[in-house]
Amino acid sequence: MRRILLLLGCAFLSCSTASAYEVVPAEKRIIPYVAELPTCGDPSVLAEISTAFAEKEAKFWNSNLTIVEYSKIKPLAWRPWGLDLIPRRYCTASAYVSSGRHHRVDYSVREDTNFIGAGWGVEWCVTGLDRNLAYSPACRMARP
């Protein structure tokens, strides 16, 4: 019985190491990424979020809410799942909304995720205003 368990244990260990793969950084692929993304506080990133937020509020929720100002901008993570995936930067900030309230904004800047994969793109969530629950609960799915 011990021999059978020993053989099964060895077989299991050999299978688990056979499934491991070499990590190839995204910058060294045949079609490489460059991993040069704007910072969390870059005005173009914040403008992209503000524009998309105002458009979403007007188009889907018949609301005139806009983001007026950002503060407490902080990076959360840079490539949290490894070098072999799409380069992405995770950030958080406090947004002052036209309703007079502050809301937490969680967002990520990702390489080659803009229109037809040209340039960087932004995914974002405003806590308390994620009305379709796309990043539920409380925008947690927008964070790393």
PyRosetta script that sets phi, psi and omega in degrees:
from pyrosetta import init, pose_from_sequence

init()
pose = pose_from_sequence("MRRILLLLGCAFLSCSTASAYEVVPAEKRIIPYVAELPTCGDPSVLAEISTAFAEKEAKFWNSNLTIVEYSKIKPLAWRPWGLDLIPRRYCTASAYVSSGRHHRVDYSVREDTNFIGAGWGVEWCVTGLDRNLAYSPACRMARP")
pose.set_psi(1, -40.2)
pose.set_omega(1, 179.6)
pose.set_phi(2, -63.4)
pose.set_psi(2, -38.2)
pose.set_omega(2, 179.5)
pose.set_phi(3, -63.7)
pose.set_psi(3, -39.6)
pose.set_omega(3, 179.4)
pose.set_phi(4, -65.2)
pose.set_psi(4, -44.7)
pose.set_omega(4, 178.2)
pose.set_phi(5, -63.3)
pose.set_psi(5, -39.4)
pose.set_omega(5, 178.4)
pose.set_phi(6, -64.4)
pose.set_psi(6, -43.7)
pose.set_omega(6, 178.0)
pose.set_phi(7, -64.2)
pose.set_psi(7, -42.0)
pose.set_omega(7, 178.1)
pose.set_phi(8, -64.3)
pose.set_psi(8, -40.4)
pose.set_omega(8, 177.2)
pose.set_phi(9, -62.7)
pose.set_psi(9, -43.5)
pose.set_omega(9, 177.6)
pose.set_phi(10, -64.0)
pose.set_psi(10, -41.5)
pose.set_omega(10, 178.4)
pose.set_phi(11, -62.6)
pose.set_psi(11, -41.9)
pose.set_omega(11, 178.7)
pose.set_phi(12, -62.6)
pose.set_psi(12, -46.4)
pose.set_omega(12, -179.9)
pose.set_phi(13, -63.7)
pose.set_psi(13, -39.0)
pose.set_omega(13, 179.7)
pose.set_phi(14, -69.4)
pose.set_psi(14, -34.2)
pose.set_omega(14, 177.8)
pose.set_phi(15, -68.6)
pose.set_psi(15, -40.1)
pose.set_omega(15, -177.5)
pose.set_phi(16, -69.6)
pose.set_psi(16, -33.1)
pose.set_omega(16, 178.2)
pose.set_phi(17, -79.3)
pose.set_psi(17, -25.2)
pose.set_omega(17, 178.9)
pose.set_phi(18, -71.8)
pose.set_psi(18, -25.9)
pose.set_omega(18, -179.0)
pose.set_phi(19, -84.1)
pose.set_psi(19, -9.5)
pose.set_omega(19, 177.8)
pose.set_phi(20, -69.5)
pose.set_psi(20, 151.4)
pose.set_omega(20, 179.6)
pose.set_phi(21, -133.0)
pose.set_psi(21, 159.2)
pose.set_omega(21, -180.0)
pose.set_phi(22, -77.4)
pose.set_psi(22, 134.8)
pose.set_omega(22, 178.9)
pose.set_phi(23, -83.1)
pose.set_psi(23, 118.7)
pose.set_omega(23, 176.9)
pose.set_phi(24, -106.8)
pose.set_psi(24, 115.5)
pose.set_omega(24, 179.7)
pose.set_phi(25, -55.5)
pose.set_psi(25, 144.0)
pose.set_omega(25, -177.7)
pose.set_phi(26, -59.2)
pose.set_psi(26, -24.4)
pose.set_omega(26, 179.3)
pose.set_phi(27, -77.0)
pose.set_psi(27, -9.5)
pose.set_omega(27, -177.8)
pose.set_phi(28, -113.1)
pose.set_psi(28, 17.3)
pose.set_omega(28, 177.6)
pose.set_phi(29, -79.5)
pose.set_psi(29, 172.7)
pose.set_omega(29, 177.9)
pose.set_phi(30, -61.7)
pose.set_psi(30, -46.1)
pose.set_omega(30, 171.8)
pose.set_phi(31, -108.8)
pose.set_psi(31, 94.0)
pose.set_omega(31, -168.8)
pose.set_phi(32, -83.0)
pose.set_psi(32, 156.3)
pose.set_omega(32, 167.1)
pose.set_phi(33, -89.4)
pose.set_psi(33, 158.1)
pose.set_omega(33, 178.8)
pose.set_phi(34, -104.4)
pose.set_psi(34, -15.3)
pose.set_omega(34, 177.8)
pose.set_phi(35, 56.9)
pose.set_psi(35, 37.0)
pose.set_omega(35, 175.1)
pose.set_phi(36, -114.1)
pose.set_psi(36, 92.8)
pose.set_omega(36, -177.4)
pose.set_phi(37, -110.5)
pose.set_psi(37, 151.8)
pose.set_omega(37, 176.2)
pose.set_phi(38, -64.6)
pose.set_psi(38, 156.1)
pose.set_omega(38, -179.9)
pose.set_phi(39, -73.8)
pose.set_psi(39, 170.1)
pose.set_omega(39, -178.7)
pose.set_phi(40, -60.9)
pose.set_psi(40, -36.5)
pose.set_omega(40, -177.1)
pose.set_phi(41, -93.3)
pose.set_psi(41, 9.2)
pose.set_omega(41, -179.7)
pose.set_phi(42, -59.5)
pose.set_psi(42, 129.9)
pose.set_omega(42, -178.4)
pose.set_phi(43, -57.6)
pose.set_psi(43, -33.4)
pose.set_omega(43, -179.4)
pose.set_phi(44, -70.4)
pose.set_psi(44, -32.9)
pose.set_omega(44, 176.7)
pose.set_phi(45, -67.6)
pose.set_psi(45, -48.3)
pose.set_omega(45, -179.2)
pose.set_phi(46, -65.8)
pose.set_psi(46, -35.6)
pose.set_omega(46, 177.3)
pose.set_phi(47, -66.6)
pose.set_psi(47, -38.4)
pose.set_omega(47, 177.8)
pose.set_phi(48, -61.5)
pose.set_psi(48, -43.7)
pose.set_omega(48, 178.8)
pose.set_phi(49, -64.6)
pose.set_psi(49, -46.6)
pose.set_omega(49, -178.8)
pose.set_phi(50, -60.1)
pose.set_psi(50, -44.7)
pose.set_omega(50, -179.8)
pose.set_phi(51, -64.2)
pose.set_psi(51, -47.9)
pose.set_omega(51, -179.1)
pose.set_phi(52, -65.1)
pose.set_psi(52, -37.9)
pose.set_omega(52, 178.5)
pose.set_phi(53, -63.0)
pose.set_psi(53, -48.9)
pose.set_omega(53, -179.5)
pose.set_phi(54, -61.6)
pose.set_psi(54, -40.4)
pose.set_omega(54, 179.2)
pose.set_phi(55, -65.8)
pose.set_psi(55, -43.7)
pose.set_omega(55, 179.2)
pose.set_phi(56, -63.3)
pose.set_psi(56, -44.3)
pose.set_omega(56, -180.0)
pose.set_phi(57, -61.8)
pose.set_psi(57, -44.0)
pose.set_omega(57, -178.1)
pose.set_phi(58, -70.7)
pose.set_psi(58, -44.5)
pose.set_omega(58, -173.1)
pose.set_phi(59, -74.9)
pose.set_psi(59, -42.7)
pose.set_omega(59, -173.0)
pose.set_phi(60, -102.7)
pose.set_psi(60, -26.6)
pose.set_omega(60, -173.8)
pose.set_phi(61, -117.7)
pose.set_psi(61, 5.7)
pose.set_omega(61, 178.4)
pose.set_phi(62, 49.9)
pose.set_psi(62, 47.0)
pose.set_omega(62, -176.7)
pose.set_phi(63, -124.0)
pose.set_psi(63, 149.8)
pose.set_omega(63, 177.4)
pose.set_phi(64, -104.7)
pose.set_psi(64, 22.6)
pose.set_omega(64, 178.3)
pose.set_phi(65, -67.1)
pose.set_psi(65, 140.2)
pose.set_omega(65, 175.1)
pose.set_phi(66, -138.7)
pose.set_psi(66, 159.1)
pose.set_omega(66, 173.5)
pose.set_phi(67, -88.9)
pose.set_psi(67, 122.2)
pose.set_omega(67, -175.7)
pose.set_phi(68, -90.5)
pose.set_psi(68, -40.7)
pose.set_omega(68, -172.8)
pose.set_phi(69, -156.1)
pose.set_psi(69, 150.3)
pose.set_omega(69, 176.0)
pose.set_phi(70, -114.0)
pose.set_psi(70, 146.3)
pose.set_omega(70, 174.2)
pose.set_phi(71, -148.3)
pose.set_psi(71, 171.0)
pose.set_omega(71, 178.7)
pose.set_phi(72, 50.8)
pose.set_psi(72, 46.1)
pose.set_omega(72, -179.7)
pose.set_phi(73, -76.6)
pose.set_psi(73, 124.5)
pose.set_omega(73, -178.1)
pose.set_phi(74, -139.2)
pose.set_psi(74, 142.1)
pose.set_omega(74, 171.3)
pose.set_phi(75, -76.4)
pose.set_psi(75, 143.2)
pose.set_omega(75, 176.8)
pose.set_phi(76, -104.2)
pose.set_psi(76, -42.8)
pose.set_omega(76, -177.7)
pose.set_phi(77, -161.5)
pose.set_psi(77, 153.1)
pose.set_omega(77, 174.6)
pose.set_phi(78, -125.3)
pose.set_psi(78, 116.4)
pose.set_omega(78, 179.5)
pose.set_phi(79, 51.4)
pose.set_psi(79, 57.9)
pose.set_omega(79, -173.4)
pose.set_phi(80, -66.0)
pose.set_psi(80, -19.2)
pose.set_omega(80, -176.9)
pose.set_phi(81, -106.6)
pose.set_psi(81, 13.7)
pose.set_omega(81, 173.3)
pose.set_phi(82, 116.5)
pose.set_psi(82, 168.6)
pose.set_omega(82, -176.1)
pose.set_phi(83, -78.0)
pose.set_psi(83, -17.4)
pose.set_omega(83, -174.6)
pose.set_phi(84, -89.9)
pose.set_psi(84, 1.8)
pose.set_omega(84, 178.9)
pose.set_phi(85, -105.5)
pose.set_psi(85, 172.1)
pose.set_omega(85, 179.9)
pose.set_phi(86, -55.9)
pose.set_psi(86, 127.9)
pose.set_omega(86, 178.0)
pose.set_phi(87, -60.2)
pose.set_psi(87, 132.2)
pose.set_omega(87, 179.4)
pose.set_phi(88, -149.0)
pose.set_psi(88, 146.8)
pose.set_omega(88, 179.8)
pose.set_phi(89, -120.2)
pose.set_psi(89, 127.0)
pose.set_omega(89, 179.4)
pose.set_phi(90, -103.1)
pose.set_psi(90, 137.3)
pose.set_omega(90, -175.1)
pose.set_phi(91, -140.1)
pose.set_psi(91, 165.3)
pose.set_omega(91, 173.4)
pose.set_phi(92, -141.9)
pose.set_psi(92, 154.4)
pose.set_omega(92, 179.4)
pose.set_phi(93, -156.9)
pose.set_psi(93, 167.5)
pose.set_omega(93, 172.5)
pose.set_phi(94, -105.7)
pose.set_psi(94, 129.0)
pose.set_omega(94, -178.7)
pose.set_phi(95, -113.3)
pose.set_psi(95, 131.3)
pose.set_omega(95, 173.9)
pose.set_phi(96, -91.4)
pose.set_psi(96, 117.1)
pose.set_omega(96, -175.1)
pose.set_phi(97, -97.4)
pose.set_psi(97, 155.9)
pose.set_omega(97, -176.5)
pose.set_phi(98, -61.3)
pose.set_psi(98, -12.5)
pose.set_omega(98, 175.7)
pose.set_phi(99, -76.9)
pose.set_psi(99, -8.6)
pose.set_omega(99, 179.5)
pose.set_phi(100, 94.3)
pose.set_psi(100, 8.8)
pose.set_omega(100, -179.0)
pose.set_phi(101, -114.5)
pose.set_psi(101, 154.8)
pose.set_omega(101, 174.3)
pose.set_phi(102, -95.9)
pose.set_psi(102, 139.0)
pose.set_omega(102, 178.0)
pose.set_phi(103, -133.5)
pose.set_psi(103, 145.7)
pose.set_omega(103, 174.4)
pose.set_phi(104, -76.4)
pose.set_psi(104, 135.7)
pose.set_omega(104, 175.8)
pose.set_phi(105, -117.4)
pose.set_psi(105, 123.4)
pose.set_omega(105, 174.2)
pose.set_phi(106, -108.7)
pose.set_psi(106, 132.5)
pose.set_omega(106, -177.6)
pose.set_phi(107, -149.3)
pose.set_psi(107, 160.3)
pose.set_omega(107, 176.6)
pose.set_phi(108, -133.8)
pose.set_psi(108, 141.6)
pose.set_omega(108, 175.9)
pose.set_phi(109, -107.0)
pose.set_psi(109, 124.9)
pose.set_omega(109, -173.3)
pose.set_phi(110, -126.8)
pose.set_psi(110, 139.8)
pose.set_omega(110, -179.3)
pose.set_phi(111, -74.8)
pose.set_psi(111, 140.4)
pose.set_omega(111, 175.9)
pose.set_phi(112, 56.5)
pose.set_psi(112, 33.9)
pose.set_omega(112, 178.2)
pose.set_phi(113, -116.9)
pose.set_psi(113, 14.2)
pose.set_omega(113, 175.8)
pose.set_phi(114, -82.2)
pose.set_psi(114, -171.1)
pose.set_omega(114, -179.2)
pose.set_phi(115, -50.6)
pose.set_psi(115, 126.6)
pose.set_omega(115, -176.2)
pose.set_phi(116, 46.8)
pose.set_psi(116, 31.5)
pose.set_omega(116, 174.9)
pose.set_phi(117, 74.1)
pose.set_psi(117, 16.5)
pose.set_omega(117, -179.3)
pose.set_phi(118, -99.6)
pose.set_psi(118, 110.9)
pose.set_omega(118, 177.3)
pose.set_phi(119, 86.0)
pose.set_psi(119, -178.7)
pose.set_omega(119, -177.3)
pose.set_phi(120, -84.0)
pose.set_psi(120, 155.2)
pose.set_omega(120, 177.3)
pose.set_phi(121, -129.4)
pose.set_psi(121, 166.2)
pose.set_omega(121, -177.6)
pose.set_phi(122, -127.5)
pose.set_psi(122, 133.4)
pose.set_omega(122, 168.3)
pose.set_phi(123, -114.3)
pose.set_psi(123, 138.3)
pose.set_omega(123, -172.2)
pose.set_phi(124, -146.3)
pose.set_psi(124, 162.2)
pose.set_omega(124, 175.6)
pose.set_phi(125, -151.2)
pose.set_psi(125, 132.2)
pose.set_omega(125, 177.1)
pose.set_phi(126, -102.3)
pose.set_psi(126, 114.5)
pose.set_omega(126, -177.6)
pose.set_phi(127, -60.1)
pose.set_psi(127, 131.5)
pose.set_omega(127, -178.3)
pose.set_phi(128, 89.7)
pose.set_psi(128, -13.4)
pose.set_omega(128, 179.8)
pose.set_phi(129, -125.6)
pose.set_psi(129, 21.5)
pose.set_omega(129, 174.6)
pose.set_phi(130, -90.3)
pose.set_psi(130, 71.8)
pose.set_omega(130, -169.6)
pose.set_phi(131, -68.1)
pose.set_psi(131, -26.6)
pose.set_omega(131, 177.9)
pose.set_phi(132, -93.2)
pose.set_psi(132, 6.3)
pose.set_omega(132, 175.9)
pose.set_phi(133, 56.9)
pose.set_psi(133, 33.0)
pose.set_omega(133, -179.7)
pose.set_phi(134, -64.7)
pose.set_psi(134, -31.7)
pose.set_omega(134, -178.5)
pose.set_phi(135, -118.5)
pose.set_psi(135, 28.1)
pose.set_omega(135, -177.4)
pose.set_phi(136, -64.0)
pose.set_psi(136, 149.4)
pose.set_omega(136, 0.9)
pose.set_phi(137, -88.0)
pose.set_psi(137, 135.3)
pose.set_omega(137, 175.3)
pose.set_phi(138, 48.3)
pose.set_psi(138, 45.5)
pose.set_omega(138, 177.0)
pose.set_phi(139, 65.0)
pose.set_psi(139, 15.7)
pose.set_omega(139, -179.2)
pose.set_phi(140, -61.9)
pose.set_psi(140, -31.7)
pose.set_omega(140, -178.7)
pose.set_phi(141, -75.1)
pose.set_psi(141, -6.8)
pose.set_omega(141, 175.0)
pose.set_phi(142, -89.4)
pose.set_psi(142, -5.4)
pose.set_omega(142, -179.7)
pose.set_phi(143, -101.3)
pose.set_psi(143, 163.0)
pose.set_omega(143, 179.0)
pose.set_phi(144, -69.9)
pose.dump_pdb("model.pdb")
